[in-house]
Amino acid sequence: MNLIDSLVSQAPDIAALRRDIHSHPELCFQEIRTADLVAQKLTEWGIPIHRGLGTTGVVGIVKAGTSSRAIALRADMDALPMQEFNTFAHASQHAGKMHACGHDGHVAMLLAAAQHLAKERNFDGTVYLVFQPAEEGGGGAREMIKDGLFDTFPVEAVFGMHNWPGAAVGTFAASAGPVMASSNEFKITIHGKGGHAAMPHNAMDPVVVACQMVQAFQTIISRNKKPIDAGVISVTMIHAGEATNVIPDSCELQGTVRTFTLEVLGMIEQRMRDVAQHTAAAFGVRCDFEFERNYPPTINSAKEAEFARKVMASIVGEAKVLDQEPTMGAEDFSYMLMAKPGCYSFISNGDGDHRAMGHGGGPCMLHNPSYDFNDALIPLGATYWVRLSEQWLAPAQTSA
């Protein structure tokens, strides 16, 4: 691998910062300590900062040369509301909070790159270092944009990166088109008529109606959309009743819908609404249908994805730059890609060998209580950020 020597030598110091952040996880829009640490380090390295976008966001500004061109590099800062199972020294000190998705590592990689960019400034233009809050359900990217992120800091393109467990360290993945799905939630409340379970003819059973709906929703996936268009409807909660001998008055269904396009999403939402309302009517009951669109699909633009792949290949070789297999997980970087061209890529986190304890239950996977970011990625990810910035903002060649 063609790593930058100074990034390799400074990696232990940055890893210590990463572990400090890991041991002090903060949930969405509460990343005060983390933002303070980021701001402190950027200031130490002579990087001007702007704070407060999206509540706790931090933007570092690294300028070089005279060009007005600019790009943005983004790292998310928030943790998850879950209990950590790890027992190593840098495990979470806060019950019910954990960096189980590697955002601590994302911050570390961008900080390492920031230090090098500020010292060398081997580019012509501006690199905006975007440390974003609230990716885990809070829509921090959306909130930073609402607060004027790209108005205050206009850029040509925006780039993001997420660690991805399972593949060997030293590999990347980037592709044009959809790489992560939209995330949406639904809640359906069926209002029936309660009664004695031994005399169902005197009631209007909402549980039976709910079962019909759950089955019918799957026909939307199999019969209403094109087979080549991806879509998921998962009913994940059914709440009804309090006693075995009582037919309840109501039944509540909740779940998620995932798609790679807004067109398919629109079709699924409308068909679910139709199925729910007409199924309820067929059984003589009524229902309330709620559908909330959360994160849109994450769609990489072709030019930026190809550029990212070339930069990655210059570091690890073409054979280790993989095609991105789209995932039905969601990511609020999608809002940034709706506002600007860009690429959201994956950097492999390994198979878990970096961890001190055994693997049972897949501890290397994201959102697992035994997950930990692999510090071996810090110089690699930082090298990618630096080379991406230098090559995108390469000084214009003057003719002799």
Backbone hydrogen bonds, N-H to C=O, Kabsch-Sander energy under -0.5 kcal/mol:
donor,donor_aa,acceptor,acceptor_aa,energy
2,N,315,I,-2.8
3,L,1,M,-1.4
7,L,4,I,-0.8
8,V,4,I,-1.6
9,S,5,D,-2.4
10,Q,6,S,-1.8
11,A,7,L,-0.6
11,A,8,V,-0.6
13,D,10,Q,-0.6
14,I,10,Q,-1.9
15,A,11,A,-3.0
16,A,12,P,-1.8
17,L,13,D,-1.5
18,R,14,I,-2.5
19,R,15,A,-2.4
20,D,16,A,-1.8
21,I,17,L,-2.4
22,H,18,R,-2.5
23,S,19,R,-2.0
24,H,20,D,-0.6
24,H,21,I,-0.9
30,Q,27,L,-2.3
32,I,30,Q,-2.4
35,A,31,E,-2.1
36,D,32,I,-2.4
37,L,33,R,-2.4
38,V,34,T,-2.5
39,A,35,A,-2.8
40,Q,36,D,-2.6
41,K,37,L,-2.3
42,L,38,V,-2.6
43,T,39,A,-2.3
44,E,40,Q,-2.3
45,W,41,K,-1.7
46,G,43,T,-1.8
47,I,42,L,-2.7
50,H,59,V,-2.0
52,G,57,G,-1.8
54,G,143,E,-0.6
55,T,52,G,-1.6
56,T,54,G,-1.9
57,G,53,L,-1.6
58,V,131,F,-2.2
59,V,50,H,-2.5
60,G,129,L,-2.6
61,I,48,P,-2.2
62,V,60,G,-0.5
62,V,127,V,-2.3
63,K,61,I,-0.6
64,A,125,G,-2.3
71,I,126,T,-1.9
72,A,157,A,-1.9
73,L,128,Y,-2.8
74,R,159,F,-2.4
75,A,130,V,-2.8
77,M,132,Q,-2.4
79,A,26,E,-2.6
80,L,98,M,-3.2
82,M,80,L,-1.8
85,F,369,P,-3.3
86,N,369,P,-0.9
91,A,88,F,-1.8
93,Q,23,S,-2.2
95,A,93,Q,-0.5
97,K,94,H,-1.7
98,M,80,L,-2.2
100,A,98,M,-1.6
106,H,102,G,-1.9
107,V,103,H,-2.3
108,A,104,D,-1.8
109,M,105,G,-2.6
110,L,106,H,-1.9
111,L,107,V,-2.4
112,A,108,A,-2.5
113,A,109,M,-2.0
114,A,110,L,-2.5
115,Q,111,L,-2.3
116,H,112,A,-1.6
117,L,113,A,-3.0
118,A,114,A,-2.4
119,K,115,Q,-1.4
120,E,116,H,-2.9
121,R,117,L,-1.8
123,F,121,R,-1.1
124,D,393,L,-3.0
125,G,64,A,-2.6
125,G,123,F,-0.5
126,T,69,R,-1.9
127,V,62,V,-2.8
128,Y,71,I,-2.8
128,Y,126,T,-0.6
129,L,60,G,-2.8
129,L,127,V,-0.6
130,V,73,L,-3.5
130,V,128,Y,-0.8
131,F,58,V,-3.3
131,F,129,L,-0.7
132,Q,75,A,-3.0
132,Q,130,V,-0.8
137,G,135,E,-2.5
140,G,134,A,-3.0
143,E,139,G,-2.1
144,M,140,G,-2.5
145,I,141,A,-2.1
146,K,142,R,-2.5
147,D,143,E,-1.8
148,G,145,I,-1.8
149,L,144,M,-2.0
152,T,148,G,-3.2
153,F,149,L,-2.2
156,E,70,A,-3.1
157,A,70,A,-0.6
158,V,341,P,-2.1
159,F,72,A,-2.4
160,G,343,C,-2.2
161,M,74,R,-0.6
162,H,345,S,-2.2
164,W,347,I,-2.4
166,G,350,G,-3.0
167,A,164,W,-0.8
171,T,168,A,-1.0
172,F,320,K,-2.5
173,A,346,F,-2.1
174,A,322,L,-1.8
177,G,300,N,-2.6
179,V,298,T,-2.8
180,M,298,T,-1.3
181,A,327,T,-1.0
181,A,329,G,-2.0
182,S,259,T,-3.5
183,S,295,Y,-2.9
184,N,257,V,-1.2
185,E,292,E,-2.6
186,F,255,G,-2.0
187,K,290,E,-2.4
188,I,253,L,-2.8
189,T,288,D,-2.2
190,I,188,I,-0.6
190,I,251,C,-3.3
191,H,189,T,-0.6
191,H,286,R,-3.1
192,G,190,I,-0.8
192,G,249,D,-3.3
193,K,204,M,-2.3
195,G,247,I,-1.6
197,A,245,N,-2.3
199,M,196,H,-1.7
202,N,199,M,-1.9
203,A,200,P,-1.7
204,M,193,K,-2.3
209,V,205,D,-1.1
210,A,206,P,-2.3
211,C,207,V,-2.2
212,Q,208,V,-1.8
213,M,209,V,-2.2
214,V,210,A,-2.5
215,Q,211,C,-1.9
216,A,212,Q,-2.4
217,F,213,M,-2.6
218,Q,214,V,-0.8
218,Q,215,Q,-0.6
219,T,215,Q,-0.5
219,T,216,A,-1.2
220,I,216,A,-0.7
220,I,217,F,-1.1
221,I,217,F,-0.9
222,S,218,Q,-1.9
223,R,219,T,-2.6
224,N,219,T,-0.6
224,N,220,I,-1.4
225,K,220,I,-0.9
229,D,226,K,-1.7
230,A,228,I,-0.5
232,V,258,R,-2.3
234,S,256,T,-2.7
235,V,233,I,-0.5
236,T,234,S,-0.8
236,T,254,Q,-1.7
237,M,254,Q,-2.1
239,H,252,E,-2.6
240,A,238,I,-0.5
241,G,250,S,-0.5
246,V,243,A,-1.2
247,I,195,G,-3.0
251,C,190,I,-1.7
252,E,239,H,-2.6
253,L,188,I,-2.9
254,Q,237,M,-2.3
255,G,186,F,-1.6
256,T,234,S,-2.2
257,V,184,N,-1.8
258,R,232,V,-2.1
260,F,230,A,-0.8
265,L,261,T,-1.7
266,G,262,L,-2.6
267,M,263,E,-1.9
268,I,264,V,-2.6
269,E,265,L,-2.7
270,Q,266,G,-2.1
271,R,267,M,-2.6
272,M,268,I,-2.8
273,R,269,E,-2.1
274,D,270,Q,-2.5
275,V,271,R,-3.0
276,A,272,M,-2.8
277,Q,273,R,-2.5
278,H,274,D,-2.8
279,T,275,V,-2.4
280,A,276,A,-2.1
281,A,277,Q,-2.1
282,A,278,H,-2.2
283,F,279,T,-1.2
283,F,280,A,-0.6
284,G,281,A,-1.3
285,V,280,A,-2.6
286,R,191,H,-1.6
288,D,189,T,-2.4
290,E,187,K,-2.4
290,E,288,D,-0.5
292,E,185,E,-3.3
293,R,291,F,-0.5
294,N,183,S,-1.9
294,N,292,E,-0.6
298,T,180,M,-2.0
299,I,297,P,-0.7
300,N,177,G,-2.6
300,N,298,T,-0.5
301,S,342,G,-2.1
305,A,301,S,-2.2
306,E,302,A,-2.3
307,F,303,K,-2.2
308,A,304,E,-2.5
309,R,305,A,-2.2
310,K,306,E,-2.0
311,V,307,F,-2.1
312,M,308,A,-2.6
313,A,309,R,-2.6
314,S,310,K,-1.7
315,I,311,V,-0.7
315,I,312,M,-1.3
316,V,312,M,-2.7
317,G,313,A,-1.8
320,K,317,G,-1.4
321,V,318,E,-1.8
322,L,172,F,-3.1
322,L,320,K,-0.7
325,E,323,D,-0.6
327,T,179,V,-2.1
334,S,331,E,-1.5
335,Y,332,D,-1.5
336,M,332,D,-0.6
337,L,333,F,-1.9
338,M,334,S,-1.3
339,A,335,Y,-1.1
340,K,336,M,-2.5
343,C,158,V,-1.2
345,S,160,G,-2.1
345,S,343,C,-0.6
346,F,173,A,-2.7
347,I,162,H,-2.1
348,S,171,T,-2.5
349,N,164,W,-2.0
350,G,167,A,-1.6
355,R,352,G,-1.8
362,G,359,H,-1.0
365,M,362,G,-1.8
367,H,100,A,-3.0
368,N,100,A,-0.6
368,N,365,M,-1.2
371,Y,368,N,-2.1
375,D,373,F,-0.8
377,L,374,N,-2.1
378,I,375,D,-1.4
380,L,376,A,-0.6
381,G,377,L,-3.6
382,A,378,I,-2.4
383,T,379,P,-1.8
384,Y,380,L,-2.1
385,W,381,G,-2.1
386,V,382,A,-2.5
387,R,383,T,-2.9
388,L,384,Y,-2.6
389,S,385,W,-2.1
390,E,386,V,-2.8
391,Q,387,R,-2.5
392,W,388,L,-2.4
393,L,389,S,-2.3
394,A,391,Q,-1.0
